[in-house]
Amino acid sequence: MATGMLLVCGLALFLTIKSNLLHSQQFTISFQRPSDCSVEQFYDISSQSCVKCGPNQSTSATGLSCECVTGFRVLATNGASITCQQCPLEKPAVTEDGYGCILCPGSLTEQGTCQCPSGSILVERDVQGNPLEEARCEVCNGAEPALSAPNSYGDRCQRCQASLINTSQSCMCGSNILAGGMCFPPNNLPTAVNPNVNYAELSLPVQSAWFSTNLYSSAAACLVYTNLTACQALGNMCVMNMHSFSSVANDACGLYNTIFRATAALGSTQDISYWRANLPWLYYGDQPGLANRVLQTEPLPTGFSFKGRNRNTDINLVAAVYNTRGDFLQWEKVGGNNLQLCPDTARRQEAAYTFGTAYQETCVLSVADLLRVYAEPLFYDVFVDLSRGEDRRLLPLPTRNLNQEYNRKFINQGNLNDWYLSRRVLLVDTLSGREKSLGSLPKVIRIASSIRIGFQLVPGTQKGQVFPPLLSVTYSDVLITAPNTQTVSVSFAVYYEMDQTEAHMKTDTVLKFLLFYAGDLANVFFFITVGTGLYWLIFYKAQHFVSVLLPLPGLQEERFIAYVGCAFALKTVQFLHKLIQQLSVDIFFIDWERPRGKANKTIQGNGNGEAKHSPSPVSIWRTYFVANEWNEIQTIRKISPTFQIMAVLFLLEVVGFSSLALRDPWSDLQRPPQSYAPPYSLTLRYGLAATLWLCIGLLQIIFFTAFHERFVEDKICQFVDLCSISNISVLLLSHRCFGYYIHGRSVHGHADTNMEEMNINLKREAESLCGQRGLLPNTDTQTFQISITSRLRLQYDRILEPLSRRNGPSRLVDAASGHPFDQSTKAYHTMNRFLGSVIDHAHRDMEYVVRDKLFFERVIGMEFLEPMDKSIFYNDESHSFSDVLFYGNEATLLIFDTLFFCVVDLGAQSFILAGVLTYVQQMIFRLIRNGIGRRNLANKTLVDQRFLI
């Protein structure tokens, strides 16, 4: 395969358009502040938008809820909304609690409530809690229908806490669940919660006093009463636990996940499927590759420019800020010190938000100062402000929390396709690490020690477009031992990058070219040095009249030895390159066998057995058998390496050919023991050893090709025949878009049969009573070189992608799904059906054509046609699929062994040592090729490695 084909396939892959209708959208939302809401609207802190109040209602003083207008009382409430009813004329005032109407002894306030003279106490209920016709002072009564209790000041009767009344119809919680001062009926949440906060850096779980007090009540209030603040508080506790999930479902994120699934019927917020109504948005989905689609599918609608009239270098980020209790505080423009912990001047900090400015700041902070300044954490939902005039739009900023865990594994520290993006960050958490009480010194604090905002340029853009920026946060856990002396290093950075795929592709192409060229250059050095050594051997030893003399040892032979070393080094590079390619080849066995009938299965139900017919399973043993045969031929060669070494050593040491390398003019093979033995010439020694090795190797190749493979055994042809008999085809991809195909579809339709039918089938085939084995009708061609489209390769990789993610988490679905064995089985059947349908022309967008290579294409080893719309299958009668085996690379192996033998001999002056080390080298590489090749075969074909014997 020529290097040109590598560039073509790579560029085709790079230019392929990825489409995913579900995830190609950008999650923009309307940008609204509490001040943007009208008097008839309140600001929903969950959806971060203005929501219209109900009839006879207006926004409250805080703007975060609705209240009844003057003269109307609260008739009913469910926590998220209220119903108002107008007071009658005989009772025109509304009680202080807003739930009743009453006659006032005096005047009314502007709010429509009773106003008492100075120094008096307004009492609207009697001592039993009954509403008075006219306001007066009485003792509170907690029974029905009063349902009142003293307030925290003890100066008035007021309605009991709503959860108590809703749950027990009294002011006592009774047998229900009392938590956080609220009463909850039995619900879908675990009765016991896990208040531990896991500090992974220290491998230290801490039982948090904050979590112990508020975790269950926040979760229950969120689920049962749809309390928006409680939902935000629960989300904050999940953020304090680093968005991490464990095997238990009763920690902070587990409870959030439970509520997320239980409230699916409520729908989503802001048309974002991952943002459940009434809940904070903490996670993007858990589909494989979602991070890549979110970050690199659709660019921001605005472009950046450094100069000119349309100059735009401002990065506009805003953040919705919440406190620990879930209260929405405000919208803040990101800049200054809200995301930057290091103290600096405002002008220097603002430079971080000038596009194109690589910003980096690092400092060391005192733990004592952090404890003093950050008594409680603040939480930020960061957005990109895309506002244009009156069209105010926000784009959520995806967050990569590098401390996020799933079953004690960090899931955001690997490949982009394995990331699980989230939302909401905090800077300093000194609250969750307090064990005994909320007023005690924390045992551990957590600091955002590294915050990085990254922008990636859209490939090929001419308008300064970028993909949605990524906020990456790394937290450090600090065990408090001596806060006055302890310090922590923090950093903040903004960086910019562009996709280097094209540059890397060009670099890789050049590297591939050099690797292939290294083999050709090695051959040049090899044959020149062998020719030179043979020249001196022949012309010096055979001359009658002296016309040439041998090069002197030392300087005159150094250049020759250097050329030999260059040949060996380059040939080693070529050999290792081919070895790595063979160890990473993609291979799959396509099983064409189909069930012959139906099998009966008995299904038990209601005590009765019910018979059900299903297709009988297809035997996997044929696939295992073909895989074993492939495993066995991975290291076969056209020569016998052991015989090669023994024959060379026999000729050199026993027959006496080594005497020809002595520095004398004689050609005698045997020398008398008493005769003088001059030193050896390195040039003659190399030329002699290389010539003998090549001659014996070539004789072996001729013998195996002309005689052994024709009359005794040809394992390559036998493997092709075995595929046809087994009804198994083989797809091999040595490069991304180039490889080989062995068509093994049985002409008899079935291969799962008994001996008698198998013999009958073979007899019918021998007598030409059935079709031919070729891929095309009326042809015998079973082996092909294939050049596939990028679309086909992309689908091939997509089917195998779940196997690389089999240990990944599934946050928003049950973690029990997806056993590795089930995933492998599913991937195998999916791939088998897909490749079979491609061969059968069942995919219009993945068609292929069969053709012969042009003469010039065969000569230079390069295909001229690019597989843009259709893959190309080239007829290949020479079984060149053996190029992914040792068998098809005999020339490279023979020359490598020759150079290895000669280089060792030149260094040690010992043919025997060179032969022993050559044998050891051959065995080592054969073991490597067998071991890793076997593992690669099991991984790529999805055949269990235990069956590769």
N, C-alpha and C positions, 0 to 999 in steps of 0.2 A: 504494500500500500504506500503510495507516494505521499510526500508531505503536502502536496497541493490539495489532496483530498481532505486532509485534516483541517486545513484552513477553510475549505468550502463548507464542511459539516459544521465547524464551529461558528462561522458567520451565519449560517442558516439557522442554527439554534438561537443565536443572539437576536436575530431579527424576527423570531416567531412571536406572535402577539398572544399574550396570556389573557384569557377572558374567563371571568367567573361572575355570572350575573348577580349572585347573592352578595358577593363581597366587594364588587367594584365601586360601590357607592362610597362617598365621603360622609362622615357623620357630622354634618354641620347643624347647628341649632341657632335659634333666634336669640340674640343677645339682649337680655332685659335685666334692668336693675329694679329694686323695690321702688325707687323714685319714679320709674316709668309707669307704674300702675296707677290707674284712675281711682277715684273715691269708691267706685263700685267693684274694684278688683283687689285681691290680696296676692301677695307674692308667695308662690308655692316653692318652698326651699328644696323640694325633691326634684321637680321638673325644671327648676330655675327659670320660671316663666310666670307671667301674670295670669291669674285665673279669676273669672268673674264670680262675685259673691252671689248667693241665692236671693230669692225674693225677700224684700223688706230687710235687707242686710247692707252693711257698709264695712269698709275695711277698719280694722282695729288701729289703736294708736301705734302699735309696732309695725303695722303694715304686713304682718306675716300671717294673719288670720282674719276671719270675718266675725262681726258681731251684729246683733239686732239693732235696728235703728231706734230712735227715740219713740217710746210708746209701744214697743213690741218686746215680748218676752221670748225666751228660749223654750220651745215646746219639746224638742228632742235633739239629741246629739249622739253621734256614733264615733266621735273622736276626730273624724276627718271633715265632717260638715255638721251644720246645725239647721234646725227648722224653727222659724219665728212665727209668733201669733200675737196679734194686736190685743192690747189690754182693753177691757170694756170701759165705758164712760164712768161707771160707778167706782171703778178702781183704775184710775188713769196712770198711776205711777208703776214703774218696774222695780222689782226688788233689787237689792244690791247684787245678788248672785245672778240676776238676769233671768231667772227661771219662773218668776211669778209676778202677779200684779197685786197692788195694794192701794189702799186709801191713805193718803198722808195727813198727818196732823197739822202740817204747815204747808209751806211752799215747796215747789219742785225745783230741782237743779236743771241746768241746761241739758244734762244727760237723761232727764226724765225720771230721776230717782227722788226719793223723799229727802228733804233737808230739815234737819233738826236745829233748834237753837244752839248757840254756843254753850259747851259744857254738858250737853245731853248726849245720850247714846241712842242711836237708832236701833230699835229692835223690831223686826218684821215678822217674827214668829213667837208663838207663846212658848211656855216652858216645855210643852210636849212636841214642839216643832211644827205645829199647825200654823199655816199662814193666817195672820191677823187681818181682820177687816180693816183695821186701822193700825198703823205702826205703833208699837210699844215694846217695853222690855219684859222678857220672860226667860225662864231657864230652858236650855236646849233639851230636846227629846230625840233619841236615836231610833225610836221605833217607827213603824209605818203609821200614818203616812208622812210623819215629819221628816224622817231620814236626815236628821241634822246632828251636828256635833260641834263642840267648841272649836273655835279657830286656834291658830298657834299662839295668839295673844290672849286668849281666854276672855275676850271682851264682847263676843257676839256669837250667836248661833249661826251655823252655815250648813249647807247641804254637805253630806258625807262625800268622800272621794268617789268619783263616778264609777271606778272599777269595782268598788265594794258593792255599790247598789246594783250595778249591772250583773254582777256575778252571784251575789247572795241575797239581793233584795233587802239588805240591812247594812248596818255600819260595821258588821263583823264579817271577816273573811270565812270563818268556819272551817269546813273540811277542804276548802279550795286552796290554791297555792298563793301564799303571801310572799311577795318579793319586791324590794325597793319601795315599800309603802303602798303597793298596788296589789289588788286581788285578781287572780287569774283562774279561769276555769281550766279543767284538763284540756290539753291541746296536743298538737303534733310534735311539739318540742320535747327533747329528752328531759326527764324530771330532774336530773343532776347534770350540771355543766362542768366543763373543764376550765378553771380560771387561770391555768398556767400560761405564761408567755415564754416562748422558747427563744433563748439567745444562742443561736446556732454557732456563732464564732467561739463562744465560751463553752459550748456543749452543756449549757446550764438552763434548766427550766426554773422559772420563778413563779410562785403562786401569788398573783397580783391582787392586792387589796382592792384596787379599782374594779378589776374584773369580777372578783368575788361579790362585790356590792351591786354592780350594775349590769353584769352580762346577761343573766337570765331575765331580769325585769325589762331590759331594753329589747331583747329578742321577743319576749312574750307580748309586750305592749305594741311592738311593731306588727306581729302576726295577728294578735287577737283584736286590738283596738285601732290598728292602722295609724298609730301615733307617729307622725312624720319625724319628729325630733328623736324619738326612740330608735327609729330606723337608721337615722344618720349616726346616732351614738353607737349602734351595733356595727355599722360599717366602719366607723373610726377604730373600734376595738380590733376589727379584722386587719385594718391597716397597721395598727400597732403590733400585730402579730405577723407582719410582713406579707400579707395576702396569702399566707401559707396554709396548706391543707395537710392533715395527718390522716391516719387510718381511722381515727375516731370522728364522730359526727357532732360532738357536743362542745367543741372549742369555738372560738369566735367566728372563724371563717366557715366552720362546719354548720353552725346555726344560720349564718347568712345564706349559705347554700341551700339549707333546708327551706328557709322562707322563700328564697328565689324560686324554687321548684313548686312550692305550695301555692304561690300567688301567680302562677302562669296565666290563669284565667283573667287577671286584671289587665293583661296586655303590656305594651311597652310605652316608654316616654320619649317624646321628641322623635318618633319614628325610628328609634334605634333599638334593635331587637335585644341588645345586651343590657339595656337600661330599663329595668322592671319598674312599673308604676309604684310609687311610694317608697322605693328603695334607692339608695345611692348607687351610682354606677361604679363598680369596683373592677370588673373584669371585661375584657373582650371575650369572644367565644373560644372554644377549645378545639376547633377543627384544625387538622394538620395543615401547616403552611399559612395559617391565617395572618401571622405577624408579617410575613412577606407581602401578602396582599394588602394589608392595611397600610403598610409603610411605603410600598413601591408600585401601587397600581395607578392612582390618579393624583396628579400634582396639585399644588395650591393654585387657586384661580389667579393669584397675583404674582407678577414676576418682579425680580430685583434688577436694578440697573445702577451702575456706579457713576455714570456721567450722563450729560445731556439734559434735555428738557424734562424727560420722564424719569429723572433720577429718583431712585427709591432704595434706601438702605435701612429703613426702619423696620425692626422686628417688634411687632405689637403683640404682646402677650398679656392676658388678663387672668385673674384667678378668683374663683369663688372660695371664700374663707369660712371655715366652720370651727367652732370650738369643740372641746372633747365631749361635751354633753349633747352635741348634735345641733346646737343653735347656729343658724346662719348669721354671720357677722356682717359681711360686706363683700362687694366686688373691689378688688385691688388691681391696679396696673402693675404688672411684674416689672420690677426695676428697683434699683437701690438695694435694700438689704432684706427684702422679703424672701428671696430664695438664696441669698448670698450671706453666709454666716461670717465671713471675714470682714472685719471693719476696714472701711476705706472711704475716700471722698466720693460724694455722689457723682461727680463728673467721671471719675475713673470707673465706677461701677456701671454707669450708663453706657460705657463703651462696649459692654458685653452684648448690647442689643443693637449694634450697628452691623448690618449684614456684611459678611466678608472679613470681619475682624476676628482673627483667631484669639480668643480671650482665655486667659488662664490666671487664676489667682489661688494662692496656697498660703495658709497660715496655721499657727498653732494656738489653740484656745485653751483657757484654763477651765478645768472641770468645775471649780468653785463658782466661776462666773456663769457657767451654763446652768448650774443648779439655782443660782439667784435670779437670772433673767427669765429662764424658761420653766416656771413653776408648773405650767400645763402646756401641752403641745397644741399647735394650731395645724389645721389640715387644709390643703390646697388642692382644688380641682383646676388645673391649668388649661387654658384655651388659647388658640391663635385668633386674634381679632381680625376678621376679614371684612370689617365694616366699610361700606362705600356710601357715603352720604347718609340717606335715611335707611338704607338697607343694612341693618346691623346683624351680621352673622358671625358665629363663632365656630371654630373647628377644634374639637377636643384634642389635646396633646397626648398621644400614646406614651405610656410609661413602661420602662423596663426596670423592674425591681430585681437587682442582682442577688438579693438576699431571699427571694421567694423560694419556698421549698414545697416539695410534694413527697410525702413519706420520707422525709429526711434527705432528699436529694435536691440540690440546687438545679433548677430547671431553666434558668435564663443566662447561664454562663457558657453555653455551647453555640451550636450553629443557629443561624437566624431562623431556619425552618422549625426549630424546636422551642422557640421562645413562646411565652404566654404573656401577652401584654396586659397591663392593668391601668387603673386610674387612681387618683388621689395619693398625695405624698404628705409626709410630715418632715420637719427639720430636726427637732430635738424632742426626745421623749424621756422626761424624768418622772413620769407618773406611773406607767405600767410596771416599773421595776420596784415599786414600794410594796414590801411584803406584809408587815404587821398592821400598819394603819396608813391612811392617806397623809398623815402629818409626819410620818417617820422619814428618815433619810433613805433614799432608794438604794437597793442592793446593786442594781445595774442600771445604767442609762444607755440610750441608743441615740446615735448622732448620724445624720446624713453626711458622712465623711467625704463623699464624692458625688457631685451633681454635674452631669454633662448633658448639654443640649446639642444635638447633632442635626445638621442639615445635609441632605444628599441632593446633588444636582440631577435633574432629569437628563438622561443620556440624549445627546444630540440637540439639546435645546438651544435656540437662538434668542430666547426672550427672558432668560434668567429665571426659568421656572425651577422649583424645587418640590420634592415630595414632602408630605407632612413631617415636621421635625419629630425627633425622638428624644424623650427625656429619660436619661439613664441615671439611676440612683443606687449608690452603694452605701450601706449603713455599717457603722462600727459599734460593737458592743463594748462598753467600758465597765469593768467591775470596780465598784467604788471601794477603795481601801484607804486612801489619804487624799480627799478631794482638794485640799489646799495646795498640794504639790503635783497632782496628776494633770496631765495635759492630753489633748487629742489633736491630731492633724486633720484639717479639712481642706477641700479644694472645690472650686467651681470653674467650669470650662464651657465654652461654646466653640464647636469645631465644625468644619465644613469638608465635605468629601464628594467625590464623584465616582460613578461606577467604573472600576478599572478592568472590567471584563474584556473589553476590546483591546486595551493595552496588554493585558496578560495573555490574551489569545495570540496577539502578534508575537509577544515574547516567547510564548510556548511554541509557536510555529517555528520561530528561528531556532529554539532549542531542539525541537524535534528534528529539524533539518540538520543541525549539527550532530545530533546523535546518529541519524542515518548516514550522514556524511562521514562520521568517525569510522563506521564500518568499512565504507568504500576506501577511505584514506588508509585505514589499517591494511586492507588488501594490497594497496599500492606499495606501501612500505614492506609488506611481507614478501610479495613476489620479487621486488627489487633486491631485497636482502638475500632471499633464497637463490635468486639468479646470480647474485654476486658471489655468494659462497660456493655455488656449483661451478661457476666460472673458474675460480681459483683451484677448486678441487680437480677439475678436468685438465685445465691448461697447465697447471704446475706439475701434476703427477704424470701426465701423459706426454709432455714435451720431450723431443729428442735433443734438440739444440736449445740451450738455455735462452729463453726470451723474456720470461717473467719470473719474479721472485715474490715470495709471500710478504705481506705487510708485517712490519716489525711489531712486536708486543708493545703496548703502551700507546703512544700518541697516534701511530698509524692505524691502530685498530679501534681507537676510542670512538671515532665517528661512526664506524660500522656498528659497533655495539650500541651506540646511541640510537641509530636507526632501528635496530632490533627492539630496543626498549620502547621506542615510539610506537612501533607496530603492535607490541604486546599491550601497551597502555590503551591504545585506541580500540584494539580488538576486545579488551576487557570491558570497556565502556559499552561497546556494541552488544557483547554477550549479556551483561547485566541488564541493559535496556530491554533486550528480547526476553530475558527471564522475568523481569517485572511485568512486562506486557502479558506474558503467558499466565502469570499468577493472578492477574486481575481481569482476565477475559470474561465476558458475560456469556452465559450458556443456559439454554433451556431445552428440555425434552418435551416435544409436543406429542401427546398421546391421542391417536386417532380412534382408539377402540371405543365402541359404544355398547351399552347394555343390550343383551340379546332378548331379554324377557323381563317379566315382573316377578318380584319376590314377595312372599306373604309376610307381613309383620302384624303381630297381635298387640293391640292397644288396650290397656286396662282402664276401665272407667265405670263408675257406679257398680262395681262388683262384677261386671260382665266383660268378657274379652271380645273385642271387636277386631276383625281381620281387616287389614288395610294393604292394598297392593301398591308397591313402589318399585322403581327400576332396580334391577339387581346390580350390585356394585361391580365396577370394572377393576380387575386385578391390578395392583400396583407393582407386582413382581417383575413384569416385563420392563418397566421403567427402571427399577432397581438393577436389573440385569444389564441393561444398556449402560447405565451409569457406572457400574463396576467395570464393564469392558472399556469404557472411555478412561476411567481411572487407571486401568492397567496399561493403556497405550500412550499415556502422557510422556513417558520417558524412554520409549523404545527408540532405537537408532538404526541407521542403515548399515552400521558396522558393529562389531563386537569390541567394545573398548578394552576389555581384558586381553583378548587375543591380540589387539593392536599393540599394547604395551609389551606383552611377552614376545611377540614376533620381532619388534624393534630391538629389544634387549638381547634376544637370541642372535640376531645378525651382528649387532655391535660388539657384544662381549664374548659370545661363543664362536661364531664364525670368524670374527676378527676384523670386521669392517672398521672398528675404531682405529686400527693401525693406519688407515688412510688419512687420519687427521694429524699425524705426527709431522713435525717440521723436517722432513727429509724427502728426497725425490723418489723414493721407492714405493711401489704399489703392492708390495707383498702383504698378504693378510695375516700370515703367521710369522712371528719373529722368534729366532732362537733366544732362549732365556738369558744366555751369556752375552748377547749383543747389546750394543749401546741403544738406549731408548731416549731420543731427543724429546723436548717438551712439545706439547700439543699447540697447534695453531687454533685460536678461537674462531677465526674465519672458516677454516676447514671443518672444524668440529660442528659449527652451526650448519654449514651447508650440507654436511654429511647426514647429521641427525634429522634435519628438516626434510631432506630429499627422501631418506628411507621412510620417515613417518608418512609423508604424503603418498609415496608409491604404494606402501602397504594399505593405507586407507583407501586409495583409489581402487586397488585390486579388490578389496573387500566390498566396496560399493558396487563394482561391476558384477561380482559374484552374486551378491544379494539381489541386485536388480535383474540381472539376466537369467539367473538360475533359481535361486532360493525362492524369490517372491513369485516366480512363474510356475515352478513345479512343486514347491514344498508348501510355503505359507506366505500369504500377503495379508498382514493384520489390518492394514488400512482398508483394503477392499473388503475384507471379511467384516469389518465394522459396518461398512455401508450396507452389505448384505444383511447383517444382523438387524439393522434398523428397519429394513423392508420386511423381514420376517416377523419382527416384533411389533410392527405397525406404529413405530416411533420415529418422528422426525426430529432433527437437531438444528437449533438456531444458535450460531456462534457470532458474537460481536467482538472482534478484536480491537476495534476503535468505536467511537461513539456512533458513527453513522456508516461504518463499513464492517463487513464480516463475511460469514459463510453460512450456507444452508444445505443440509443433507435431507433430501426428501425420502422419508421412510414409510410413506403411506402404503399399506398392504394392498395389493391388487385383488386380494381375496375378501376384503372387507373386514375380516376378523382375524385376530391372532390368538385370542384366548380360546384354545381348543385342545383336543386330545391328540395323541401321537398319530392315530389312524388318519384323522382329517388333515393334520399337518402334512403327512406324507402324500396324501391325495392332492393337496394344494400344490406342493412342490412338483409333483409329477405333471399336473396340468400346466404349470408354468413352464416346465422344461419342454413340453410338447406344444407350446404356444397356443394353448386353449383358453387363455385369459388375456387381459390387458397387459401392457408393458408398465414397468416401474417408474417411468419418467414423470416429472411434474406436469409436462404438457402431454396431451393425448398422442398416442403412437410414437412416443420417444422413450429412450432408455436413460436419458441424462438425469441423474439423481443429485449431483453435487453442483453447487453454484457459488460464485462470489456475489455478494449482495451489497448494494449501495442504497441505504434506506433514507426516507425523508425525516426531517427533524420532528414532524408531527407524529410519526410512528414511534420514534425514539422517546419522545416526551410522554406518550401514553404508556410505553413500556416502563419507564421510570416511575410514572404515577401509580401503576399497579403495585410496584414493589416498595413504594414509599412507606406504607403503614408498617412494614417490617422493621424499618430503621427507627420507628417511633413506638415500637411495641412496649417500651418501658416508660413512655411518656405519661403524664397525668391527664385525667379527664375531670376538670373541676366542676363543671356544671351538670354532669351526668354521673350515674353510679360508677364508682371506680372499679367495681367487680367485673365489668364487661371487658372483653378483649383479651382472652388468654393467649399467650404467645403461640401455643400449638394451634389454636383455632385460627389465629391470624395467618399463620403459615399455610394451613390447609385452604383457607379462603383465597389467599393470594395465588396459590398453586392452581386451583380450579379456574380462577378468573383469568390468569395468564394463559392457561391451556386453551380456554374458550376463545380468548382474544386472538392469539396467534393463529389458531386453527381457522378462525373466521377470516383473518387477513389472507392466509394462503388460499382460502376458498373464494376470494374476491367478494366478501360480504360487506366490506367497508368501502363506500364510494370515495371517501376522502383519504383512504390509505391504500389505493390501488398500486399495482406493480406491473411491470412488463418484463418479458424474458427476451434476451437478445444475446448475440455473440459479440465478443470483444473484437475490435478492429485489430489488424495486424500490428499497427504502431502502438496501440494501447497495450498489447501483450508484450511488446518489446521493451517499452520504457516502464511498464508496471504502473500506469496511471490511467484513470478513467477521464474521458473528455466531457461526458455528459453529467450535469449536476442533477441530483434527484430532488427537484423542487416540488413538483406536484405528484409524481409517481416514483415509487422505489424501482430500482432496476436490478434484475436477477441476471447475472452473466453466466452462460453455460460454461462449466468447468469440468472438463474430462480428466484433468490431471490431478484431481483430488487435492487442490491447494489448501483445503482446510487444515491439512497437516502442518501448515505454517504456524499454528498455535501449539504445536507439539515439538518435542525434540526432533522427531522424525523429519519434519520439513525444514529444519535448520542445520542439517548435517554439515554443510560447508562451513558455517560459522563455528560449529563445535569442533570440527576437525582442525581448522586453522588455529582456534584458541588452544586446543590441546597441544598442537605442534609448538606454538610459541611458548606455552607454559613449560613444556618439557625442555625446550632449548634454553629458555631464560634461566631455569633452575640449573641446568648443566653448565651454562656459561659462568654462573656464579659459584658453583660447587665443584666443577670439573669432575662430575661423577654421573655417568649415565644411569647407574643403578638407583642412586638417590633421586634423580630426576624422574625415573619411572615410578618409584614408590610414591613420591609426592604427587605425581600426576594422577595416579590411581586414587589416592586419598582425596584429591581435589574433585575428581569425577564423582566419587561416592558422596561427598558432602553436598555438591550441587544437585545430585540426583535425589538425595534425601530431602533437600529443601524444595525441589520441584514437586516431589511426590507429596510431602506433608502439607505444604501451603496450597498446592494445587488441589489436593483432596478437600481441604477445608473450603476453598473457593468454589469447588464443584458443588459441595453440599449447600453453601449459602446461596448460590445463584440458581441452582435447579430446584431448591427447596426439598431435596432428597435428604432424609435423615442420615447424618454422617455415620451412624452406627451400622448402616447397611452397606457402606463402602468397605468391602473386606480387602 
